[in-house]
Amino acid sequence: MAGPADYGDLITTTIENRTKTIKDNLSINTALLAKLKMKGKMRTFSGGRTIDEELVYSGPGNSGYYSGYDQLGMSQGEMLTMAEFAIKQAAVTISMSGLEELQNAGAEQFIDLYAARLDAGSKELVNLLSDGLYSDGTGSGGKQIGGLQLLIADDGTGTVGGINASTYSWWANQFYDFSANSVVPSAATITSAMNTLYLACSRNRDQPDLIVADDTYYTYYEESLQPIQRIADSKMADAGFQNLKYKGAAVIPDGALNGSAPASHMYFLNTDFISWRPHAKRNVVQLNPERFTANQDAMSRIIAWAGNATVSGRKFQGAIVA
C-alpha cells in the first residue's frame, strides 16, 4: 500500500499516461484535426517569438518563350514572404485538497478520484481547443487560438498572420454570400453555391478536400442528394465522422450537440495549406509535477498546450455564408 509520500509519483505517472490519451482525443475530436493528422499537417515547432509559415506568392517574373540565341530574362522578382501567427496558450488544472486525500485513504481510492478529475479536465481542455478551431481569435481578450472564422473570413478580407488581404489581394480567401447574390439558402440552392465556391477555390490540382458545415447547411446538402445514392468518404467514416462526398471532398457536419461550427456556415478547406502547430514542449503535457498551493493544504497539476492554427494559402480556402 502506498503511503502519502508516494502519491506524487503515482499521480505523476497517472497524468503522464493520460496526457497521451488527451492528445489523441484532441486529434480526432474535429474532422479538420483528424484530416490534418491523416495528412501529416499536425506539425510541432520548437521555439521562436511567433509561429511562422513561409509563403510563395509569386513567380520570378522572367518566364517566356524564346528561339535560338534569344537572350533570356534574368530579372528576379520577389517571390517569398512569411505569415506570422501568435503563440496561444491553454491549460486545465486538476486539484486535490488535503482533506480529500485523507478521506480517500488508500492508493486505489486516491488515484481513482484523481483519474476521474483528469478525465473531466481532459475533456474540458479538448473541447476548449476544438471550439477555438472555429473561432475568430478574439475570445478571452484575444488569447484564444485563431480558428476558421479568422483564417477564412466571411467576406474574404482581414489581417491574418500579419498580412492584410485588403492590401495584398493574393491573401484573400474565397466566399459565397447568399444574401449578396439574392439567393435564399435551401436544399434547392445549396449545390449551386457549392459549385461556384469550389471553382473559386480550385487551381489545377489544388482543390478543396474537406468541407465542414453547420447543421443547417449540411442538412440542405443531404436533402439535395436524397433523390440519388449518397457516397461517403471511407477514411473519414473509419475515423468516426458521418460524412457525404462532394467532388472528392468529404462533407461533414460539426454543428450538432455541442458542435462548434458557426451557424449558417459551410467551409471549403484545402488542408494542404492549413496546419495545426503545437509547441513541441507544450503539446498537452503536464507542467511542474511538484506544484503545491503556497497557502493552502492542496496540490494541483496543470496540463498545458501552446500553439495555434495556421494557414499558408488563404486563396485556396472558402466559406459559404448567409
C-alpha positions as CSV (number, residue, x, y, z in Angstrom):
1,M,0.0,0.0,0.0
2,A,1.4,3.4,-1.0
3,G,1.9,6.0,1.7
4,P,1.3,9.8,1.4
5,A,4.9,10.3,0.2
6,D,4.3,8.1,-2.7
7,Y,1.3,9.9,-4.0
8,G,3.4,12.3,-6.0
9,D,4.9,9.5,-8.1
10,L,1.5,7.8,-8.5
11,I,-0.3,11.0,-9.7
12,T,2.6,12.0,-11.9
13,T,2.6,8.6,-13.6
14,T,-1.2,8.7,-14.0
15,I,-1.1,12.2,-15.6
16,E,1.8,11.2,-18.0
17,N,-0.2,8.2,-19.2
18,R,-3.4,10.3,-19.5
19,T,-1.8,13.2,-21.5
20,K,-1.1,10.8,-24.3
21,T,-4.8,9.9,-24.4
22,I,-5.8,13.6,-24.2
23,K,-3.6,14.4,-27.2
24,D,-5.1,11.5,-29.2
25,N,-8.6,12.6,-28.2
26,L,-7.9,16.1,-29.3
27,S,-6.6,15.0,-32.8
28,I,-9.8,13.1,-33.5
29,N,-12.3,15.5,-31.9
30,T,-13.0,17.5,-35.0
31,A,-13.0,16.5,-38.7
32,L,-10.4,19.1,-39.5
33,L,-7.9,17.9,-36.9
34,A,-8.5,14.3,-37.9
35,K,-7.8,15.2,-41.6
36,L,-4.7,17.2,-40.7
37,K,-3.4,14.2,-38.7
38,M,-4.0,11.9,-41.7
39,K,-2.0,14.2,-44.0
40,G,0.8,14.9,-41.5
41,K,-0.2,18.5,-41.1
42,M,0.0,18.5,-37.3
43,R,3.5,20.0,-37.1
44,T,5.2,21.0,-33.9
45,F,7.6,23.9,-33.6
46,S,10.4,24.2,-31.1
47,G,10.6,27.9,-30.3
48,G,10.7,31.5,-31.6
49,R,8.6,34.6,-30.9
50,T,5.9,33.5,-33.4
51,I,4.8,30.6,-35.4
52,D,6.0,31.2,-39.0
53,E,4.6,30.0,-42.3
54,E,6.7,30.6,-45.4
55,L,4.6,31.7,-48.4
56,V,5.3,31.6,-52.1
57,Y,3.1,34.3,-53.6
58,S,4.6,34.9,-57.0
59,G,7.0,33.6,-59.6
60,P,10.3,35.2,-60.6
61,G,8.6,37.2,-63.3
62,N,11.0,36.2,-66.1
63,S,9.4,33.3,-67.8
64,G,8.7,33.4,-71.6
65,Y,9.2,31.8,-74.9
66,Y,12.5,32.1,-76.9
67,S,14.1,31.0,-80.1
68,G,17.7,30.1,-80.8
69,Y,20.1,32.6,-79.4
70,D,17.5,35.0,-77.9
71,Q,18.5,36.5,-74.6
72,L,16.7,35.0,-71.6
73,G,15.2,37.2,-68.9
74,M,17.4,37.3,-65.8
75,S,15.4,39.7,-63.6
76,Q,14.3,38.2,-60.3
77,G,11.1,39.4,-58.7
78,E,10.2,39.0,-55.0
79,M,8.6,35.5,-54.6
80,L,8.6,34.7,-50.9
81,T,7.2,36.2,-47.7
82,M,6.2,34.9,-44.3
83,A,3.0,34.8,-42.3
84,E,3.4,35.1,-38.5
85,F,1.0,33.7,-36.0
86,A,1.0,34.4,-32.3
87,I,1.6,31.6,-29.9
88,K,-1.6,31.0,-27.9
89,Q,-1.7,29.0,-24.6
90,A,-4.4,26.9,-22.9
91,A,-4.4,24.8,-19.8
92,V,-6.6,22.8,-17.4
93,T,-5.9,22.5,-13.7
94,I,-6.7,19.4,-11.6
95,S,-6.6,19.9,-7.8
96,M,-6.8,17.8,-4.7
97,S,-7.2,19.1,-1.2
98,G,-5.5,17.6,1.9
99,L,-8.9,16.7,3.3
100,E,-9.8,14.8,0.1
101,E,-6.5,13.0,0.3
102,L,-7.4,11.9,3.9
103,Q,-10.9,11.0,3.0
104,N,-9.8,8.9,0.1
105,A,-7.5,6.6,2.1
106,G,-5.6,4.0,0.2
107,A,-3.8,4.4,-3.2
108,E,-6.7,2.9,-5.2
109,Q,-9.3,5.3,-3.9
110,F,-6.9,8.3,-4.2
111,I,-5.9,7.6,-7.8
112,D,-9.5,6.7,-8.8
113,L,-10.7,10.1,-7.7
114,Y,-7.8,11.9,-9.3
115,A,-8.3,9.9,-12.5
116,A,-11.9,10.9,-12.6
117,R,-11.0,14.5,-12.3
118,L,-8.3,14.0,-15.0
119,D,-10.9,12.6,-17.3
120,A,-13.3,15.5,-16.8
121,G,-10.4,18.0,-17.1
122,S,-9.1,16.5,-20.3
123,K,-12.5,16.6,-21.9
124,E,-12.8,20.3,-21.0
125,L,-9.4,21.1,-22.5
126,V,-10.1,19.1,-25.7
127,N,-13.4,20.9,-26.1
128,L,-11.8,24.3,-25.4
129,L,-9.3,23.8,-28.2
130,S,-11.8,22.3,-30.5
131,D,-14.1,25.3,-30.1
132,G,-11.2,27.5,-30.7
133,L,-10.6,25.8,-34.1
134,Y,-13.7,27.6,-35.4
135,S,-13.2,30.9,-33.6
136,D,-12.1,34.3,-34.8
137,G,-9.4,34.5,-32.2
138,T,-11.0,37.3,-30.2
139,G,-12.2,35.2,-27.3
140,S,-10.7,35.6,-23.8
141,G,-9.4,39.0,-24.6
142,G,-7.6,37.8,-27.8
143,K,-5.9,34.9,-26.0
144,Q,-7.9,32.3,-27.9
145,I,-6.5,30.5,-30.9
146,G,-7.4,31.9,-34.3
147,G,-9.7,29.4,-35.9
148,L,-11.6,29.2,-39.2
149,Q,-13.6,32.4,-38.7
150,L,-10.3,34.2,-38.7
151,L,-8.4,32.2,-41.3
152,I,-11.4,32.1,-43.7
153,A,-13.3,35.3,-43.3
154,D,-16.9,35.7,-44.3
155,D,-16.0,38.4,-46.7
156,G,-12.5,37.2,-47.6
157,T,-10.7,40.1,-46.1
158,G,-8.9,40.7,-42.8
159,T,-5.4,40.6,-41.4
160,V,-4.2,37.0,-40.9
161,G,-0.6,36.1,-40.0
162,G,0.3,39.8,-40.1
163,I,-0.7,40.2,-43.8
164,N,-3.7,42.4,-44.7
165,A,-5.8,40.9,-47.5
166,S,-7.1,44.4,-48.4
167,T,-3.5,45.4,-49.3
168,Y,-2.4,42.0,-50.8
169,S,-5.3,40.5,-52.8
170,W,-3.5,37.2,-53.2
171,W,-4.0,36.7,-49.4
172,A,-7.8,37.0,-49.5
173,N,-9.9,33.8,-49.1
174,Q,-12.9,33.0,-51.4
175,F,-16.5,33.3,-50.2
176,Y,-20.1,32.9,-51.5
177,D,-22.7,35.1,-49.8
178,F,-26.3,34.0,-50.4
179,S,-27.6,37.5,-49.5
180,A,-25.2,39.3,-51.8
181,N,-26.3,37.0,-54.6
182,S,-30.0,37.5,-53.8
183,V,-30.4,33.7,-53.2
184,V,-32.3,32.1,-50.4
185,P,-30.4,29.2,-48.8
186,S,-32.2,25.9,-49.2
187,A,-31.8,22.4,-50.4
188,A,-32.6,23.6,-53.9
189,T,-29.8,26.3,-53.9
190,I,-27.0,24.8,-51.8
191,T,-25.4,22.8,-54.6
192,S,-25.2,25.8,-57.0
193,A,-23.5,27.8,-54.2
194,M,-21.1,24.9,-53.6
195,N,-20.3,24.6,-57.3
196,T,-19.5,28.3,-57.5
197,L,-17.2,28.3,-54.4
198,Y,-15.5,25.1,-55.3
199,L,-14.3,26.5,-58.7
200,A,-13.2,29.7,-57.0
201,C,-11.0,27.7,-54.5
202,S,-9.5,25.4,-57.2
203,R,-6.3,25.8,-59.1
204,N,-5.3,22.8,-61.3
205,R,-4.6,20.0,-58.7
206,D,-5.1,22.4,-55.7
207,Q,-8.7,21.7,-54.7
208,P,-10.7,21.6,-51.5
209,D,-10.5,18.2,-49.8
210,L,-12.7,18.8,-46.8
211,I,-16.0,20.7,-46.3
212,V,-17.3,21.3,-42.8
213,A,-20.8,22.8,-42.2
214,D,-23.2,23.6,-39.5
215,D,-26.3,21.5,-39.2
216,T,-28.5,23.7,-41.4
217,Y,-26.2,23.8,-44.5
218,Y,-25.2,20.1,-44.1
219,T,-28.9,19.2,-44.0
220,Y,-29.6,21.3,-47.1
221,Y,-26.8,19.4,-48.9
222,E,-28.0,16.0,-47.6
223,E,-31.6,16.7,-48.7
224,S,-30.3,17.7,-52.2
225,L,-28.8,14.3,-52.5
226,Q,-31.7,12.2,-51.3
227,P,-33.1,11.5,-54.8
228,I,-29.7,9.9,-55.6
229,Q,-27.4,7.5,-54.0
230,R,-25.2,9.1,-51.3
231,I,-21.5,8.4,-51.3
232,A,-19.3,8.8,-48.2
233,D,-15.5,9.2,-47.7
234,S,-14.4,5.8,-46.2
235,K,-11.4,7.2,-44.5
236,M,-13.3,9.9,-42.6
237,A,-16.0,7.3,-41.8
238,D,-13.3,5.0,-40.4
239,A,-12.2,7.9,-38.2
240,G,-15.7,8.1,-36.8
241,F,-17.2,11.0,-38.8
242,Q,-20.5,10.9,-40.6
243,N,-19.9,12.4,-44.0
244,L,-21.1,12.7,-47.6
245,K,-18.9,13.4,-50.7
246,Y,-18.8,16.3,-53.0
247,K,-16.3,16.2,-56.0
248,G,-13.9,14.1,-54.0
249,A,-14.1,16.2,-50.8
250,A,-15.7,14.8,-47.6
251,V,-18.6,16.9,-46.4
252,I,-19.0,16.7,-42.6
253,P,-21.4,18.3,-40.1
254,D,-20.0,19.9,-37.0
255,G,-22.9,21.8,-35.6
256,A,-24.8,19.1,-33.7
257,L,-24.8,18.7,-29.9
258,N,-22.1,21.0,-28.6
259,G,-20.7,21.4,-32.2
260,S,-18.5,24.3,-32.8
261,A,-19.2,25.3,-36.5
262,P,-20.8,28.8,-36.6
263,A,-24.5,28.9,-37.7
264,S,-25.2,29.2,-41.4
265,H,-21.6,28.5,-42.5
266,M,-20.0,25.9,-44.8
267,Y,-16.2,26.0,-45.1
268,F,-14.3,24.7,-48.1
269,L,-10.9,23.7,-46.9
270,N,-7.7,22.7,-48.8
271,T,-5.8,21.1,-45.9
272,D,-2.5,21.2,-47.9
273,F,-2.4,24.8,-46.8
274,I,-3.7,24.6,-43.2
275,S,-1.7,23.3,-40.2
276,W,-2.1,22.6,-36.5
277,R,1.1,23.9,-34.9
278,P,1.5,22.9,-31.2
279,H,4.8,23.7,-29.4
280,A,6.9,20.6,-29.0
281,K,7.2,21.2,-25.3
282,R,3.6,22.2,-24.7
283,N,1.7,19.7,-26.7
284,V,-0.8,18.6,-24.0
285,V,1.8,18.0,-21.3
286,Q,2.0,18.1,-17.5
287,L,3.8,21.1,-16.1
288,N,5.9,21.0,-12.9
289,P,4.7,17.9,-11.1
290,E,5.6,19.3,-7.7
291,R,3.2,22.3,-7.8
292,F,1.6,22.9,-4.4
293,T,-0.6,25.8,-3.3
294,A,1.6,28.1,-1.1
295,N,-1.0,29.0,1.5
296,Q,-3.5,26.1,1.2
297,D,-3.5,22.4,2.1
298,A,-3.9,21.4,-1.5
299,M,-2.0,20.3,-4.6
300,S,-2.6,20.9,-8.2
301,R,-1.4,19.5,-11.6
302,I,-1.6,21.6,-14.7
303,I,-1.9,20.1,-18.2
304,A,-0.9,22.7,-20.8
305,W,-0.9,23.3,-24.5
306,A,0.6,26.1,-26.6
307,G,0.4,26.8,-30.4
308,N,-2.1,27.9,-33.0
309,A,-3.8,27.0,-36.2
310,T,-2.1,28.5,-39.3
311,V,-2.8,28.9,-43.0
312,S,-0.3,29.3,-45.8
313,G,-2.7,29.7,-48.7
314,R,-5.9,31.6,-48.0
315,K,-7.0,31.9,-51.6
316,F,-7.5,28.1,-51.7
317,Q,-10.0,28.3,-48.8
318,G,-13.6,29.5,-48.9
319,A,-16.8,30.0,-46.9
320,I,-20.5,29.9,-47.8
321,V,-22.4,32.3,-45.6
322,A,-25.9,33.6,-45.3
